[in-house]
Amino acid sequence: MRIIAGTHRGRRLETFEGDDVRPTADRAREALFSILTSRQAILDAAVLDLFCGTGALGLEALSRGAAEATFVDNDPAAIALVRKNIATCKESGRTRVIRSDATKLGASDRQFNLVLLDPPYGKELVRPTIERLMAGDWLAVGALIVAEIGRKEDPPEIEGLHLSDLRRYGAAKFAFYEPGAAPG
């Protein structure tokens, strides 16, 4: 797996061995970041990468101009791997790593305007995670939340947010949530 574009373009990231963890495919990640770039959601953003795994999403955002990234995962192996990938990209000064269950995060001392969620498919973790972010004051005004879900899953409805876009790429769908009620 490599960083696709930006200052770290081509940099190889360490990945998990075996099939237990499903990193976002390069083609899907490229499509996602093309959308985020067209929405002007990356430049100078404070990025929160939840269920971060290798950290590829947050590191891609940093490579493309995000100001900072915070990585959250509950798995000690993922935390070790993301720290290694941060070091490889020489991004320790703009990153923070938190070992925590994303569905049980407490109050935050920072707010984020771009949130990237990549939970395990089929576990219905999107809604409780986003509700926890809202309750813990993790979201900046106007924050964009992108949740990766399996192609057979439906994006959950979340009070206070509307689903502004839904894109399918291979085995994945990206659900884009923004503040406010659904337009209608």
For each residue, the residues with C-beta under 8 A, 3 or more apart:
1: 12 13 15 23 26 54 56
2: 10 11 12 13 26
3: 6 8 9 10 11 13 56 59 60 63 89
4: 9 26 29 30 33 60
5: 9 30 33 60 63 64
6: 3 9 60 62 63 64 65
7: 63
8: 3 11 59 62 63 89
9: 3 4 5 6 63
10: 2 3
11: 2 3 8 63 88 89
12: 1 2 88
13: 1 2 3 54 55 56 59 85 88
14: 54 81 84 85 88
15: 1 21 23 54 81
16: 20 21 23 53 54 77 78 81
17:
18: 21
19: 22
20: 16
21: 15 16 18 53 78
22: 19 120 121
23: 1 15 16 53 54 56
24: 28 29 32 56 57 118 148 172
25: 28 29 169 170 171 172
26: 1 2 4 29 30
27: 30 31 169 170
28: 24 25 31 32 148 169 170 172 174
29: 4 24 25 26 32 33 56 57 60
30: 4 5 26 27 33 34
31: 27 28 34 35 167 169 174
32: 24 28 29 35 36 57 146 167 169 174
33: 4 5 29 30 36 37 42 60 61 64
34: 30 31 37 38
35: 31 32 38 39 165 167 174 176
36: 32 33 39 41 42 61 114 144 146
37: 33 34 40 41 42 64
38: 34 35
39: 35 36 144
40: 37 43
41: 36 37 45 113 114 144
42: 33 36 37 45 47 61 64 65 66 114
43: 40 64 65 66
44: 65 66 67
45: 41 42 61 65 66 67 112 113 114
46: 66 67 68 69 70 110 111 112 113 114 140
47: 42 58 61 62 66 68 69 70 112 114 115 116
48: 69 70 72 112 114 115 116 133 138
49: 52 55 57 58 61 69 70 71 72 116 118
50: 72 73 102 115 116 117 118 119 129
51: 72 73 102 117 118 119 120 125
52: 49 55 57 58 71 72 73 78 82 118
53: 16 21 23 56 73 78 81 82 118
54: 1 13 14 15 16 23 78 81 82 85
55: 13 49 52 58 59 69 71 81 82 85 86
56: 1 3 13 23 24 29 53 59 60 85
57: 24 29 32 49 52 60 61 116 118
58: 47 49 52 55 61 62 66 69 70 71 95 116
59: 3 8 13 55 56 62 63 69 85 86 89 91
60: 3 4 5 6 29 33 56 57 63 64
61: 33 36 42 45 47 49 57 58 64 66 69 114 116
62: 6 8 47 58 59 65 66 68 69 89 91 94 95
63: 3 5 6 7 8 9 11 59 60 89
64: 5 6 33 37 42 43 60 61
65: 6 42 43 44 45 62
66: 42 43 44 45 46 47 58 61 62 69 114
67: 44 45 46 94
68: 46 47 62 94 95 96
69: 46 47 48 49 55 58 59 61 62 66 91 94 95 96
70: 46 47 48 49 58 95 96 97 98 110 112
71: 49 52 55 58 82 86 95 96 97 98
72: 48 49 50 51 52 97 98 99 100 102 105
73: 50 51 52 53 78 79 82 99 100 102
74: 78 99 100 101 102
75: 78 79
76: 79 80 99
77: 16 80 81
78: 16 21 52 53 54 73 74 75 81 82
79: 73 75 76 82 83 97 99
80: 76 77 83 84
81: 14 15 16 53 54 55 77 78 84 85
82: 52 53 54 55 71 73 78 79 85 86 97
83: 79 80 86 87 97
84: 14 80 81 87 88
85: 13 14 54 55 56 59 81 82 88 89
86: 55 59 71 82 83 89 91 92 95 97
87: 83 84 90 92
88: 11 12 13 14 84 85
89: 3 8 11 59 62 63 85 86
90: 87
91: 59 62 69 86 94 95
92: 86 87 95
93:
94: 62 67 68 69 91
95: 58 62 68 69 70 71 86 91 92
96: 68 69 70 71
97: 70 71 72 79 82 83 86
98: 70 71 72
99: 72 73 74 76 79
100: 72 73 74 104 105
101: 74 104 105
102: 50 51 72 73 74 105 117 119 125 129 132
103: 125 128 129 132
104: 100 101 132
105: 72 100 101 102 108 132 133 136 138
106: 136
107: 136 137
108: 105 111 136 137 138
109:
110: 46 70 138
111: 46 108 137 138 139 140 143
112: 45 46 47 48 70 115 138 139 140 143
113: 41 45 46 139 140 142 143 144
114: 36 41 42 45 46 47 48 61 66 143 144 146
115: 47 48 50 112 130 133 138 139 143 144 145 146
116: 47 48 49 50 57 58 61 146 148
117: 50 51 102 125 126 129 130 145 146 147 148
118: 24 49 50 51 52 53 57 147 148
119: 50 51 102 123 125 126 129 147 148
120: 22 51 123 125
121: 22 149 150 153
122: 150 153
123: 119 120
124: 127 128 156
125: 51 102 103 117 119 120 128 129
126: 117 119 129 130 147 149 155 156 158 175
127: 124 130 131 156 158
128: 103 124 125 131 132
129: 50 102 103 117 119 125 126 132 133
130: 115 117 126 127 133 134 145 147 158 161 177
131: 127 128 134 135 158
132: 102 103 104 105 128 129 135 136 138
133: 48 105 115 129 130 136 138 139 145
134: 130 131 138 139 160
135: 131 132
136: 105 106 107 108 132 133
137: 107 108 111
138: 48 105 108 110 111 112 115 132 133 134
139: 111 112 113 115 133 134 143 145 179
140: 46 111 112 113 143
141: 179
142: 113 178 179
143: 111 112 113 114 115 139 140 178 179
144: 36 39 41 113 114 115 176 177 178
145: 115 117 130 133 139 161 176 177 178
146: 32 36 114 115 116 117 174 175 176 177
147: 117 118 119 126 130 155 174 175 177
148: 24 28 116 117 118 119 172 173 174 175
149: 121 126 153 155 172 173 175
150: 121 122 153 171 172 173
151: 168 170 171 172 173
152:
153: 121 122 149 150 173
154:
155: 126 147 149 163 166 173 175
156: 124 126 127
157: 163
158: 126 127 130 131 161 177
159:
160: 134 179 180
161: 130 145 158 177 178 179 180
162: 177 178 179 180 181 182 183
163: 155 157 166 175 176 177 182
164: 176 177 178
165: 35 174 175 176
166: 155 163 173 174 175 176
167: 31 32 35 173 174 176
168: 151 172 173
169: 25 27 28 31 32 172 173 174
170: 25 27 28 151
171: 25 150 151
172: 24 25 28 148 149 150 151 168 169
173: 148 149 150 151 153 155 166 167 168 169
174: 28 31 32 35 146 147 148 165 166 167 169
175: 126 146 147 148 149 155 163 165 166
176: 35 144 145 146 163 164 165 166 167
177: 130 144 145 146 147 158 161 162 163 164
178: 142 143 144 145 161 162 164
179: 139 141 142 143 160 161 162
180: 160 161 162
181: 162 184
182: 162 163
183: 162
184: 181
